[in-house]
Amino acid sequence: LIESISDISESIENRYFRERLLSIRKAIELGSGFSEALSRHKDVFPEIFINLTAVAEETGRISESLSDIALHLQRMEDLKSAIVRALMYPAFALVGTTGALLFWLIYVLPKMSELFKTMAIELPPVTQGLIMASDFASSKWYVFILTPIIIYVTLKLLSKNESTKYYLDAAKLRMPILNLIITNKLLALFSEQLRILIAAGVTIDRSLDIIMNVINNSVFKKAISTMKEDIMLGGNISDAIKKQRPLFPNLVVRMVSIGESTGNLTEQLNYLSEYFLNKLDDISDKMGKMIEPIIIIVIGGMFMLIILGLLAPIYDLVANMGS
């Protein structure tokens, strides 16, 4: 083990991580266990890594557990990448649409409004509304910068309180598009975490405790806590999950039930983990097609309103000249 850590440290380019590996090697040379040495660097190695290593030392399955951990960490990285891909298009569309609207309100419409004010005609309500919006955007431009910051800070502060965080997390699970991303992410995380913990020999109650620390959603945390209580009272895992529908779909209940009855629960959890990861990938690929019609309607309606507001005074002016 010491020789392996030395070889790895020599091939690592990141100086910070290499120093941590050398510190772990030194601790092992002084008599510490592998998991104990890892636990001194919790800012680098996740809790599940340390816990599974500790179990592996007790069972003598170091090599098998490290292989499982490597697969697990790769799946967690794939999960993060899928979420980033899924959210990238909506974020880009929101920023692009807002930027285009502000450009028209701050730079284009003020010049047109000066022209309209020189006309001896009564401006239509649409044009008056556009001029008011343009004046507000030009004089209060900082509001558009401070508003998202204030909303973000407010949500962060509310999330620090457990009661308000629960309602915020519940609201996220009800939002049409965001619900697909968050639900599949949490189900993939739950299946993958439970799979690797059970495969490593961790007891079900300890596994659920670790999962609750990993999952950052109060609604799912409460459901898993209730599941743990039911299991500790003698219930099956599948029966405990079944009580938490619709958070956990029928597929999860059926696969866990099959795994319990056949004795291959880790294989069924592995299938669920891959299924929800693939589903999240599919959602990220289709996200653009799902949001594109909404963006087209919003942008089209926005520019139609602007064009109507610009053309209406010109039409009235030409009509007055003709009369």
WONOR-V333805 format. One record per residue. RES is the residue in one small letter. OMEGA is omega in radians with two decimals (NA if undefined). Layout:
BEGIN
res=RES omega=OMEGA
res=RES omega=OMEGA
END
This chain:
BEGIN
res=l omega=3.14
res=i omega=3.13
res=e omega=3.13
res=s omega=3.12
res=i omega=3.11
res=s omega=3.13
res=d omega=-3.13
res=i omega=-3.13
res=s omega=3.13
res=e omega=-3.11
res=s omega=-3.12
res=i omega=3.12
res=e omega=-3.14
res=n omega=-3.06
res=r omega=-3.13
res=y omega=-3.13
res=f omega=3.12
res=r omega=3.11
res=e omega=3.10
res=r omega=3.12
res=l omega=3.11
res=l omega=3.08
res=s omega=3.09
res=i omega=3.12
res=r omega=-3.14
res=k omega=3.13
res=a omega=3.11
res=i omega=3.12
res=e omega=3.13
res=l omega=3.03
res=g omega=3.13
res=s omega=3.04
res=g omega=-3.10
res=f omega=-3.13
res=s omega=3.11
res=e omega=3.10
res=a omega=3.12
res=l omega=-3.08
res=s omega=3.09
res=r omega=-3.11
res=h omega=-3.10
res=k omega=3.09
res=d omega=3.12
res=v omega=-3.07
res=f omega=-3.11
res=p omega=-3.08
res=e omega=-3.11
res=i omega=3.08
res=f omega=-3.10
res=i omega=-3.11
res=n omega=-3.14
res=l omega=3.08
res=t omega=3.11
res=a omega=3.10
res=v omega=-3.13
res=a omega=3.10
res=e omega=-3.14
res=e omega=-3.08
res=t omega=-3.13
res=g omega=-3.12
res=r omega=-3.08
res=i omega=-3.06
res=s omega=3.13
res=e omega=-3.12
res=s omega=3.12
res=l omega=3.08
res=s omega=3.10
res=d omega=3.14
res=i omega=3.12
res=a omega=3.10
res=l omega=-3.14
res=h omega=-3.12
res=l omega=3.09
res=q omega=3.11
res=r omega=3.09
res=m omega=3.08
res=e omega=3.08
res=d omega=3.12
res=l omega=3.12
res=k omega=-3.13
res=s omega=3.13
res=a omega=3.14
res=i omega=3.12
res=v omega=3.13
res=r omega=-3.12
res=a omega=-3.08
res=l omega=-3.05
res=m omega=-3.09
res=y omega=3.10
res=p omega=3.13
res=a omega=3.13
res=f omega=-3.13
res=a omega=-3.13
res=l omega=-3.14
res=v omega=-3.13
res=g omega=3.14
res=t omega=3.13
res=t omega=3.13
res=g omega=3.12
res=a omega=3.14
res=l omega=-3.14
res=l omega=3.11
res=f omega=3.13
res=w omega=-3.08
res=l omega=-3.01
res=i omega=-3.01
res=y omega=-3.04
res=v omega=-3.04
res=l omega=3.10
res=p omega=3.11
res=k omega=3.12
res=m omega=-3.12
res=s omega=3.07
res=e omega=3.10
res=l omega=-3.12
res=f omega=-3.11
res=k omega=3.12
res=t omega=-3.14
res=m omega=-3.13
res=a omega=3.13
res=i omega=3.08
res=e omega=-3.08
res=l omega=3.09
res=p omega=3.13
res=p omega=-3.14
res=v omega=-3.14
res=t omega=3.10
res=q omega=3.10
res=g omega=3.11
res=l omega=3.12
res=i omega=3.10
res=m omega=3.12
res=a omega=3.12
res=s omega=3.11
res=d omega=3.13
res=f omega=-3.12
res=a omega=-3.13
res=s omega=-3.09
res=s omega=-3.10
res=k omega=-3.07
res=w omega=-3.10
res=y omega=3.12
res=v omega=-3.11
res=f omega=3.08
res=i omega=-3.08
res=l omega=-3.07
res=t omega=3.11
res=p omega=3.11
res=i omega=3.14
res=i omega=3.12
res=i omega=-3.14
res=y omega=-3.13
res=v omega=3.13
res=t omega=3.12
res=l omega=3.11
res=k omega=3.14
res=l omega=3.11
res=l omega=-3.13
res=s omega=3.14
res=k omega=3.07
res=n omega=-3.03
res=e omega=-3.09
res=s omega=3.13
res=t omega=3.12
res=k omega=3.12
res=y omega=-3.13
res=y omega=3.07
res=l omega=3.13
res=d omega=3.09
res=a omega=3.11
res=a omega=3.11
res=k omega=-3.11
res=l omega=3.12
res=r omega=-3.13
res=m omega=-2.95
res=p omega=-3.04
res=i omega=3.14
res=l omega=3.12
res=n omega=-3.14
res=l omega=-3.10
res=i omega=-3.06
res=i omega=-3.09
res=t omega=-3.14
res=n omega=3.07
res=k omega=-3.11
res=l omega=3.12
res=l omega=3.08
res=a omega=3.13
res=l omega=3.12
res=f omega=-3.11
res=s omega=-3.09
res=e omega=3.13
res=q omega=-3.13
res=l omega=3.12
res=r omega=-3.04
res=i omega=3.14
res=l omega=3.12
res=i omega=3.12
res=a omega=-3.14
res=a omega=3.11
res=g omega=3.11
res=v omega=-3.13
res=t omega=-3.04
res=i omega=-3.14
res=d omega=3.10
res=r omega=3.12
res=s omega=-3.13
res=l omega=3.07
res=d omega=3.13
res=i omega=-3.14
res=i omega=3.13
res=m omega=3.10
res=n omega=-3.09
res=v omega=-3.07
res=i omega=-3.09
res=n omega=3.09
res=n omega=-3.03
res=s omega=-3.14
res=v omega=3.12
res=f omega=3.11
res=k omega=3.13
res=k omega=3.12
res=a omega=3.14
res=i omega=3.08
res=s omega=3.09
res=t omega=3.09
res=m omega=-3.14
res=k omega=3.13
res=e omega=3.13
res=d omega=-3.13
res=i omega=-3.14
res=m omega=3.08
res=l omega=3.06
res=g omega=-3.12
res=g omega=3.06
res=n omega=3.11
res=i omega=-3.11
res=s omega=3.11
res=d omega=3.12
res=a omega=3.11
res=i omega=-3.10
res=k omega=-3.13
res=k omega=-3.08
res=q omega=3.00
res=r omega=0.18
res=p omega=3.11
res=l omega=3.11
res=f omega=-3.07
res=p omega=-3.12
res=n omega=3.14
res=l omega=3.14
res=v omega=-3.14
res=v omega=-3.10
res=r omega=-3.09
res=m omega=3.10
res=v omega=3.11
res=s omega=3.09
res=i omega=3.13
res=g omega=3.12
res=e omega=-3.09
res=s omega=-3.10
res=t omega=3.13
res=g omega=3.11
res=n omega=-3.08
res=l omega=-3.12
res=t omega=3.12
res=e omega=3.12
res=q omega=3.08
res=l omega=3.08
res=n omega=3.09
res=y omega=3.14
res=l omega=3.13
res=s omega=3.13
res=e omega=-3.12
res=y omega=-3.10
res=f omega=3.05
res=l omega=3.11
res=n omega=3.12
res=k omega=3.10
res=l omega=3.06
res=d omega=-3.14
res=d omega=3.11
res=i omega=3.14
res=s omega=3.12
res=d omega=-3.09
res=k omega=-3.06
res=m omega=3.13
res=g omega=-3.14
res=k omega=-3.13
res=m omega=-3.04
res=i omega=-3.06
res=e omega=3.11
res=p omega=3.13
res=i omega=-3.13
res=i omega=-3.14
res=i omega=3.14
res=i omega=-3.10
res=v omega=-3.12
res=i omega=3.12
res=g omega=3.12
res=g omega=-3.14
res=m omega=-3.12
res=f omega=3.06
res=m omega=3.11
res=l omega=3.14
res=i omega=-3.13
res=i omega=3.10
res=l omega=3.13
res=g omega=3.13
res=l omega=-3.06
res=l omega=-3.09
res=a omega=3.11
res=p omega=3.13
res=i omega=3.11
res=y omega=3.13
res=d omega=-3.14
res=l omega=3.12
res=v omega=3.13
res=a omega=3.12
res=n omega=3.12
res=m omega=3.13
res=g omega=-3.14
res=s omega=NA
END
